[in-house]
Amino acid sequence: MKILVVDDDPQIRDVVSIALTRAEFTVVTASDAKLALIHANREAPDLIVLDVGLPEMDGFEVCRKIRATSDVPILFLTARDDEVDRVVGLELGADDYVTKPFSPRELVARIRAILKRVQGGGASRAVSHGAITLNMAAHTCKVAGQDVSLTGTEMKVLAKLMQAQGKAVSRVALINDLWGASSAVSDRTLDSHLRNLRAKLATAGAQDAIQTIHGVGVRMTL
């Protein structure tokens, strides 16, 4: 699988590239936003490791531009350990967020977890709930026949809720199912993905499709 690594620090690029190559990934690198956008389009990577602190155009803006045309998984890499930045990144459609300094081994594990979540375990047939139709294998979502572009994590969240057939799924169960019981993912991360998912479904005509039941969990309402 191919990973695009975007960072203006050549030492960081080398460390990440070596770790990913040893993990048997194909690696493409970019040192700035312009090259990142070119490679994201030309190389069709399976995942992008994207530094937030890029010169001229920051990683958030690069993510916005990529998200306009692609749902490729994006993992932010940043020196800023600010919760606001983390939430902003997730709201833009990032799948994970790793703070520098980092363990190359942990980074590889995070990348593998994202790829597994996005590409593995999907049912081959479409499932429906109300006006929403989801096909994990084809990575498609439709609302009353209208295509809705979702990230891999948003697809997984929606699939878990649809599989519950209207029953509430606890927030802990969602986090454990999607990221693993030993992950450090917080409620704020889940909230960001749920907020993005609700907004996309609402834009396609499925307003209030996902309901939060305080103290219980989250469920589909259609």
ChimeraX commands (.cxc) that place a marker at each C-alpha (Angstrom):
marker #1 position 0.00,0.00,0.00 radius 0.5
marker #1 position 1.17,3.55,-0.73 radius 0.5
marker #1 position 1.58,6.25,1.93 radius 0.5
marker #1 position 2.17,9.92,1.13 radius 0.5
marker #1 position 4.29,11.63,3.83 radius 0.5
marker #1 position 4.09,15.43,3.86 radius 0.5
marker #1 position 6.47,17.35,6.16 radius 0.5
marker #1 position 8.82,20.29,5.61 radius 0.5
marker #1 position 11.39,18.80,8.00 radius 0.5
marker #1 position 13.65,16.39,6.04 radius 0.5
marker #1 position 14.62,14.54,9.23 radius 0.5
marker #1 position 10.97,13.82,10.06 radius 0.5
marker #1 position 10.34,12.71,6.48 radius 0.5
marker #1 position 13.30,10.33,6.70 radius 0.5
marker #1 position 12.27,8.86,10.06 radius 0.5
marker #1 position 8.69,8.27,8.92 radius 0.5
marker #1 position 9.76,6.94,5.52 radius 0.5
marker #1 position 12.19,4.44,7.04 radius 0.5
marker #1 position 9.60,3.21,9.54 radius 0.5
marker #1 position 6.95,2.79,6.84 radius 0.5
marker #1 position 9.35,1.13,4.40 radius 0.5
marker #1 position 10.35,-1.38,7.08 radius 0.5
marker #1 position 6.63,-2.03,7.59 radius 0.5
marker #1 position 6.45,-2.87,3.86 radius 0.5
marker #1 position 4.60,0.24,2.72 radius 0.5
marker #1 position 5.47,2.13,-0.45 radius 0.5
marker #1 position 6.35,5.71,0.49 radius 0.5
marker #1 position 6.05,8.96,-1.47 radius 0.5
marker #1 position 7.22,12.20,0.18 radius 0.5
marker #1 position 6.48,15.89,-0.22 radius 0.5
marker #1 position 8.14,18.85,1.49 radius 0.5
marker #1 position 5.45,21.49,0.95 radius 0.5
marker #1 position 1.75,21.97,0.28 radius 0.5
marker #1 position 2.10,22.37,-3.50 radius 0.5
marker #1 position 3.91,19.04,-3.86 radius 0.5
marker #1 position 1.48,17.43,-1.42 radius 0.5
marker #1 position -1.51,18.34,-3.58 radius 0.5
marker #1 position 0.27,17.21,-6.76 radius 0.5
marker #1 position 1.22,13.83,-5.26 radius 0.5
marker #1 position -2.21,13.35,-3.65 radius 0.5
marker #1 position -3.76,13.63,-7.10 radius 0.5
marker #1 position -1.06,11.91,-9.17 radius 0.5
marker #1 position 0.02,9.06,-6.88 radius 0.5
marker #1 position -3.43,8.07,-5.50 radius 0.5
marker #1 position -2.04,7.16,-2.04 radius 0.5
marker #1 position -3.94,4.85,0.30 radius 0.5
marker #1 position -3.24,7.22,3.22 radius 0.5
marker #1 position -1.62,10.62,3.79 radius 0.5
marker #1 position 0.55,11.57,6.79 radius 0.5
marker #1 position 0.18,15.35,6.81 radius 0.5
marker #1 position 2.16,17.87,8.86 radius 0.5
marker #1 position 0.06,20.78,10.14 radius 0.5
marker #1 position 2.91,23.32,10.26 radius 0.5
marker #1 position 3.75,23.53,6.56 radius 0.5
marker #1 position 5.15,26.79,5.11 radius 0.5
marker #1 position 2.97,29.02,2.91 radius 0.5
marker #1 position -0.14,26.79,3.25 radius 0.5
marker #1 position -0.74,24.87,6.48 radius 0.5
marker #1 position -1.86,21.27,6.72 radius 0.5
marker #1 position -5.43,22.24,7.57 radius 0.5
marker #1 position -5.81,24.08,4.27 radius 0.5
marker #1 position -4.17,21.19,2.40 radius 0.5
marker #1 position -6.68,18.85,4.04 radius 0.5
marker #1 position -9.58,21.10,2.95 radius 0.5
marker #1 position -8.40,21.01,-0.65 radius 0.5
marker #1 position -7.90,17.24,-0.63 radius 0.5
marker #1 position -11.29,16.67,1.00 radius 0.5
marker #1 position -12.97,18.64,-1.80 radius 0.5
marker #1 position -12.24,15.77,-4.19 radius 0.5
marker #1 position -11.08,12.76,-2.16 radius 0.5
marker #1 position -11.90,10.75,0.97 radius 0.5
marker #1 position -8.37,9.29,1.27 radius 0.5
marker #1 position -7.52,8.69,4.97 radius 0.5
marker #1 position -5.47,11.53,6.49 radius 0.5
marker #1 position -3.39,11.39,9.66 radius 0.5
marker #1 position -2.22,14.77,10.96 radius 0.5
marker #1 position 1.32,15.02,12.32 radius 0.5
marker #1 position 2.00,18.13,14.38 radius 0.5
marker #1 position 4.21,19.71,17.01 radius 0.5
marker #1 position 1.20,21.44,18.56 radius 0.5
marker #1 position -0.52,19.50,21.34 radius 0.5
marker #1 position -3.58,21.77,21.40 radius 0.5
marker #1 position -7.02,20.22,21.75 radius 0.5
marker #1 position -8.54,22.96,19.60 radius 0.5
marker #1 position -6.17,22.10,16.75 radius 0.5
marker #1 position -6.97,18.44,17.18 radius 0.5
marker #1 position -10.72,19.07,16.98 radius 0.5
marker #1 position -10.31,21.36,13.96 radius 0.5
marker #1 position -8.32,18.68,12.17 radius 0.5
marker #1 position -10.93,16.02,12.85 radius 0.5
marker #1 position -13.74,18.34,11.80 radius 0.5
marker #1 position -11.95,18.87,8.49 radius 0.5
marker #1 position -12.11,15.12,7.90 radius 0.5
marker #1 position -8.83,13.81,9.30 radius 0.5
marker #1 position -8.90,10.25,10.59 radius 0.5
marker #1 position -6.30,10.60,13.36 radius 0.5
marker #1 position -3.87,13.06,14.94 radius 0.5
marker #1 position -0.33,12.31,16.22 radius 0.5
marker #1 position 1.74,14.83,18.18 radius 0.5
marker #1 position 5.52,15.29,17.80 radius 0.5
marker #1 position 7.73,13.90,19.22 radius 0.5
marker #1 position 6.27,10.52,18.38 radius 0.5
marker #1 position 7.23,6.87,18.33 radius 0.5
marker #1 position 7.67,5.60,14.75 radius 0.5
marker #1 position 6.31,2.25,15.90 radius 0.5
marker #1 position 3.16,3.91,17.28 radius 0.5
marker #1 position 2.75,5.91,14.07 radius 0.5
marker #1 position 2.90,2.74,11.97 radius 0.5
marker #1 position 0.37,1.09,14.31 radius 0.5
marker #1 position -1.98,4.07,13.96 radius 0.5
marker #1 position -1.67,3.95,10.17 radius 0.5
marker #1 position -2.40,0.23,10.09 radius 0.5
marker #1 position -5.42,0.73,12.34 radius 0.5
marker #1 position -6.81,3.43,10.05 radius 0.5
marker #1 position -6.31,1.31,6.92 radius 0.5
marker #1 position -7.91,-1.70,8.61 radius 0.5
marker #1 position -10.84,0.40,9.73 radius 0.5
marker #1 position -11.33,1.93,6.29 radius 0.5
marker #1 position -10.77,-1.09,4.07 radius 0.5
marker #1 position -11.36,-4.19,6.13 radius 0.5
marker #1 position -14.39,-6.07,7.23 radius 0.5
marker #1 position -17.01,-4.42,5.07 radius 0.5
marker #1 position -20.08,-6.35,3.97 radius 0.5
marker #1 position -20.30,-6.88,0.23 radius 0.5
marker #1 position -24.01,-6.11,0.03 radius 0.5
marker #1 position -25.71,-2.78,0.61 radius 0.5
marker #1 position -27.67,-2.18,3.80 radius 0.5
marker #1 position -30.41,0.40,4.21 radius 0.5
marker #1 position -32.04,2.33,7.02 radius 0.5
marker #1 position -34.80,4.70,6.01 radius 0.5
marker #1 position -33.59,6.76,3.05 radius 0.5
marker #1 position -29.93,5.90,3.70 radius 0.5
marker #1 position -28.17,3.11,1.78 radius 0.5
marker #1 position -24.64,2.10,2.70 radius 0.5
marker #1 position -22.25,-0.25,0.91 radius 0.5
marker #1 position -19.00,-0.69,2.85 radius 0.5
marker #1 position -17.26,-2.80,0.20 radius 0.5
marker #1 position -17.94,-0.23,-2.53 radius 0.5
marker #1 position -17.39,2.64,-0.07 radius 0.5
marker #1 position -20.62,4.35,-1.11 radius 0.5
marker #1 position -23.38,6.08,0.80 radius 0.5
marker #1 position -26.61,7.34,-0.70 radius 0.5
marker #1 position -29.54,9.29,0.73 radius 0.5
marker #1 position -32.65,8.79,-1.39 radius 0.5
marker #1 position -30.34,7.90,-4.28 radius 0.5
marker #1 position -28.08,10.94,-3.82 radius 0.5
marker #1 position -24.38,10.22,-3.32 radius 0.5
marker #1 position -22.87,11.37,-0.01 radius 0.5
marker #1 position -19.08,11.52,0.28 radius 0.5
marker #1 position -17.93,10.10,3.65 radius 0.5
marker #1 position -14.49,9.47,5.10 radius 0.5
marker #1 position -13.59,5.92,6.07 radius 0.5
marker #1 position -14.21,6.62,9.76 radius 0.5
marker #1 position -17.56,8.25,9.04 radius 0.5
marker #1 position -18.53,5.16,7.05 radius 0.5
marker #1 position -17.61,2.95,10.00 radius 0.5
marker #1 position -19.58,5.05,12.48 radius 0.5
marker #1 position -22.64,5.03,10.23 radius 0.5
marker #1 position -22.34,1.27,9.65 radius 0.5
marker #1 position -22.24,0.58,13.41 radius 0.5
marker #1 position -25.35,2.68,13.97 radius 0.5
marker #1 position -27.23,1.14,11.04 radius 0.5
marker #1 position -26.37,-2.37,12.21 radius 0.5
marker #1 position -28.00,-1.56,15.57 radius 0.5
marker #1 position -31.34,-1.15,13.74 radius 0.5
marker #1 position -32.58,1.82,15.72 radius 0.5
marker #1 position -31.23,0.72,19.10 radius 0.5
marker #1 position -28.93,3.06,21.00 radius 0.5
marker #1 position -25.20,2.28,20.86 radius 0.5
marker #1 position -23.18,3.54,23.82 radius 0.5
marker #1 position -20.36,5.97,23.17 radius 0.5
marker #1 position -17.92,3.59,24.85 radius 0.5
marker #1 position -19.02,0.76,22.56 radius 0.5
marker #1 position -18.57,2.96,19.47 radius 0.5
marker #1 position -15.09,4.02,20.49 radius 0.5
marker #1 position -14.05,0.47,21.40 radius 0.5
marker #1 position -15.42,-0.98,18.16 radius 0.5
marker #1 position -13.86,1.68,15.95 radius 0.5
marker #1 position -10.53,2.35,17.63 radius 0.5
marker #1 position -10.03,-0.50,20.10 radius 0.5
marker #1 position -10.53,-0.72,23.86 radius 0.5
marker #1 position -6.91,0.26,24.55 radius 0.5
marker #1 position -6.94,3.39,22.36 radius 0.5
marker #1 position -6.57,6.90,23.73 radius 0.5
marker #1 position -9.39,8.26,21.56 radius 0.5
marker #1 position -11.61,10.67,23.49 radius 0.5
marker #1 position -15.29,11.55,23.36 radius 0.5
marker #1 position -14.30,14.76,21.58 radius 0.5
marker #1 position -12.88,12.73,18.69 radius 0.5
marker #1 position -16.10,10.75,18.37 radius 0.5
marker #1 position -18.13,13.97,18.63 radius 0.5
marker #1 position -16.19,15.47,15.73 radius 0.5
marker #1 position -16.90,12.50,13.47 radius 0.5
marker #1 position -20.56,12.42,14.49 radius 0.5
marker #1 position -20.92,16.16,13.84 radius 0.5
marker #1 position -19.42,15.84,10.37 radius 0.5
marker #1 position -21.55,12.79,9.60 radius 0.5
marker #1 position -24.76,14.51,10.73 radius 0.5
marker #1 position -23.96,17.57,8.62 radius 0.5
marker #1 position -23.31,15.55,5.46 radius 0.5
marker #1 position -26.48,13.50,5.87 radius 0.5
marker #1 position -28.52,16.63,6.58 radius 0.5
marker #1 position -27.18,18.34,3.45 radius 0.5
marker #1 position -28.39,15.33,1.44 radius 0.5
marker #1 position -31.85,15.55,3.01 radius 0.5
marker #1 position -31.57,13.20,6.00 radius 0.5
marker #1 position -31.95,15.77,8.77 radius 0.5
marker #1 position -31.82,14.45,12.35 radius 0.5
marker #1 position -30.87,10.99,11.10 radius 0.5
marker #1 position -28.62,10.43,14.11 radius 0.5
marker #1 position -29.91,11.11,17.61 radius 0.5
marker #1 position -27.91,11.44,20.82 radius 0.5
marker #1 position -29.69,10.08,23.89 radius 0.5
marker #1 position -27.94,11.67,26.83 radius 0.5
marker #1 position -26.60,9.13,29.29 radius 0.5
marker #1 position -27.41,6.24,26.93 radius 0.5
marker #1 position -25.72,6.59,23.56 radius 0.5
marker #1 position -26.38,7.29,19.89 radius 0.5
marker #1 position -28.93,5.81,17.52 radius 0.5
marker #1 position -30.41,6.11,14.03 radius 0.5
marker #1 position -33.83,7.78,13.96 radius 0.5
marker #1 position -35.01,7.29,10.37 radius 0.5
marker link #1:1,2 radius 0.2
marker link #1:2,3 radius 0.2
marker link #1:3,4 radius 0.2
marker link #1:4,5 radius 0.2
marker link #1:5,6 radius 0.2
marker link #1:6,7 radius 0.2
marker link #1:7,8 radius 0.2
marker link #1:8,9 radius 0.2
marker link #1:9,10 radius 0.2
marker link #1:10,11 radius 0.2
marker link #1:11,12 radius 0.2
marker link #1:12,13 radius 0.2
marker link #1:13,14 radius 0.2
marker link #1:14,15 radius 0.2
marker link #1:15,16 radius 0.2
marker link #1:16,17 radius 0.2
marker link #1:17,18 radius 0.2
marker link #1:18,19 radius 0.2
marker link #1:19,20 radius 0.2
marker link #1:20,21 radius 0.2
marker link #1:21,22 radius 0.2
marker link #1:22,23 radius 0.2
marker link #1:23,24 radius 0.2
marker link #1:24,25 radius 0.2
marker link #1:25,26 radius 0.2
marker link #1:26,27 radius 0.2
marker link #1:27,28 radius 0.2
marker link #1:28,29 radius 0.2
marker link #1:29,30 radius 0.2
marker link #1:30,31 radius 0.2
marker link #1:31,32 radius 0.2
marker link #1:32,33 radius 0.2
marker link #1:33,34 radius 0.2
marker link #1:34,35 radius 0.2
marker link #1:35,36 radius 0.2
marker link #1:36,37 radius 0.2
marker link #1:37,38 radius 0.2
marker link #1:38,39 radius 0.2
marker link #1:39,40 radius 0.2
marker link #1:40,41 radius 0.2
marker link #1:41,42 radius 0.2
marker link #1:42,43 radius 0.2
marker link #1:43,44 radius 0.2
marker link #1:44,45 radius 0.2
marker link #1:45,46 radius 0.2
marker link #1:46,47 radius 0.2
marker link #1:47,48 radius 0.2
marker link #1:48,49 radius 0.2
marker link #1:49,50 radius 0.2
marker link #1:50,51 radius 0.2
marker link #1:51,52 radius 0.2
marker link #1:52,53 radius 0.2
marker link #1:53,54 radius 0.2
marker link #1:54,55 radius 0.2
marker link #1:55,56 radius 0.2
marker link #1:56,57 radius 0.2
marker link #1:57,58 radius 0.2
marker link #1:58,59 radius 0.2
marker link #1:59,60 radius 0.2
marker link #1:60,61 radius 0.2
marker link #1:61,62 radius 0.2
marker link #1:62,63 radius 0.2
marker link #1:63,64 radius 0.2
marker link #1:64,65 radius 0.2
marker link #1:65,66 radius 0.2
marker link #1:66,67 radius 0.2
marker link #1:67,68 radius 0.2
marker link #1:68,69 radius 0.2
marker link #1:69,70 radius 0.2
marker link #1:70,71 radius 0.2
marker link #1:71,72 radius 0.2
marker link #1:72,73 radius 0.2
marker link #1:73,74 radius 0.2
marker link #1:74,75 radius 0.2
marker link #1:75,76 radius 0.2
marker link #1:76,77 radius 0.2
marker link #1:77,78 radius 0.2
marker link #1:78,79 radius 0.2
marker link #1:79,80 radius 0.2
marker link #1:80,81 radius 0.2
marker link #1:81,82 radius 0.2
marker link #1:82,83 radius 0.2
marker link #1:83,84 radius 0.2
marker link #1:84,85 radius 0.2
marker link #1:85,86 radius 0.2
marker link #1:86,87 radius 0.2
marker link #1:87,88 radius 0.2
marker link #1:88,89 radius 0.2
marker link #1:89,90 radius 0.2
marker link #1:90,91 radius 0.2
marker link #1:91,92 radius 0.2
marker link #1:92,93 radius 0.2
marker link #1:93,94 radius 0.2
marker link #1:94,95 radius 0.2
marker link #1:95,96 radius 0.2
marker link #1:96,97 radius 0.2
marker link #1:97,98 radius 0.2
marker link #1:98,99 radius 0.2
marker link #1:99,100 radius 0.2
marker link #1:100,101 radius 0.2
marker link #1:101,102 radius 0.2
marker link #1:102,103 radius 0.2
marker link #1:103,104 radius 0.2
marker link #1:104,105 radius 0.2
marker link #1:105,106 radius 0.2
marker link #1:106,107 radius 0.2
marker link #1:107,108 radius 0.2
marker link #1:108,109 radius 0.2
marker link #1:109,110 radius 0.2
marker link #1:110,111 radius 0.2
marker link #1:111,112 radius 0.2
marker link #1:112,113 radius 0.2
marker link #1:113,114 radius 0.2
marker link #1:114,115 radius 0.2
marker link #1:115,116 radius 0.2
marker link #1:116,117 radius 0.2
marker link #1:117,118 radius 0.2
marker link #1:118,119 radius 0.2
marker link #1:119,120 radius 0.2
marker link #1:120,121 radius 0.2
marker link #1:121,122 radius 0.2
marker link #1:122,123 radius 0.2
marker link #1:123,124 radius 0.2
marker link #1:124,125 radius 0.2
marker link #1:125,126 radius 0.2
marker link #1:126,127 radius 0.2
marker link #1:127,128 radius 0.2
marker link #1:128,129 radius 0.2
marker link #1:129,130 radius 0.2
marker link #1:130,131 radius 0.2
marker link #1:131,132 radius 0.2
marker link #1:132,133 radius 0.2
marker link #1:133,134 radius 0.2
marker link #1:134,135 radius 0.2
marker link #1:135,136 radius 0.2
marker link #1:136,137 radius 0.2
marker link #1:137,138 radius 0.2
marker link #1:138,139 radius 0.2
marker link #1:139,140 radius 0.2
marker link #1:140,141 radius 0.2
marker link #1:141,142 radius 0.2
marker link #1:142,143 radius 0.2
marker link #1:143,144 radius 0.2
marker link #1:144,145 radius 0.2
marker link #1:145,146 radius 0.2
marker link #1:146,147 radius 0.2
marker link #1:147,148 radius 0.2
marker link #1:148,149 radius 0.2
marker link #1:149,150 radius 0.2
marker link #1:150,151 radius 0.2
marker link #1:151,152 radius 0.2
marker link #1:152,153 radius 0.2
marker link #1:153,154 radius 0.2
marker link #1:154,155 radius 0.2
marker link #1:155,156 radius 0.2
marker link #1:156,157 radius 0.2
marker link #1:157,158 radius 0.2
marker link #1:158,159 radius 0.2
marker link #1:159,160 radius 0.2
marker link #1:160,161 radius 0.2
marker link #1:161,162 radius 0.2
marker link #1:162,163 radius 0.2
marker link #1:163,164 radius 0.2
marker link #1:164,165 radius 0.2
marker link #1:165,166 radius 0.2
marker link #1:166,167 radius 0.2
marker link #1:167,168 radius 0.2
marker link #1:168,169 radius 0.2
marker link #1:169,170 radius 0.2
marker link #1:170,171 radius 0.2
marker link #1:171,172 radius 0.2
marker link #1:172,173 radius 0.2
marker link #1:173,174 radius 0.2
marker link #1:174,175 radius 0.2
marker link #1:175,176 radius 0.2
marker link #1:176,177 radius 0.2
marker link #1:177,178 radius 0.2
marker link #1:178,179 radius 0.2
marker link #1:179,180 radius 0.2
marker link #1:180,181 radius 0.2
marker link #1:181,182 radius 0.2
marker link #1:182,183 radius 0.2
marker link #1:183,184 radius 0.2
marker link #1:184,185 radius 0.2
marker link #1:185,186 radius 0.2
marker link #1:186,187 radius 0.2
marker link #1:187,188 radius 0.2
marker link #1:188,189 radius 0.2
marker link #1:189,190 radius 0.2
marker link #1:190,191 radius 0.2
marker link #1:191,192 radius 0.2
marker link #1:192,193 radius 0.2
marker link #1:193,194 radius 0.2
marker link #1:194,195 radius 0.2
marker link #1:195,196 radius 0.2
marker link #1:196,197 radius 0.2
marker link #1:197,198 radius 0.2
marker link #1:198,199 radius 0.2
marker link #1:199,200 radius 0.2
marker link #1:200,201 radius 0.2
marker link #1:201,202 radius 0.2
marker link #1:202,203 radius 0.2
marker link #1:203,204 radius 0.2
marker link #1:204,205 radius 0.2
marker link #1:205,206 radius 0.2
marker link #1:206,207 radius 0.2
marker link #1:207,208 radius 0.2
marker link #1:208,209 radius 0.2
marker link #1:209,210 radius 0.2
marker link #1:210,211 radius 0.2
marker link #1:211,212 radius 0.2
marker link #1:212,213 radius 0.2
marker link #1:213,214 radius 0.2
marker link #1:214,215 radius 0.2
marker link #1:215,216 radius 0.2
marker link #1:216,217 radius 0.2
marker link #1:217,218 radius 0.2
marker link #1:218,219 radius 0.2
marker link #1:219,220 radius 0.2
marker link #1:220,221 radius 0.2
marker link #1:221,222 radius 0.2
view
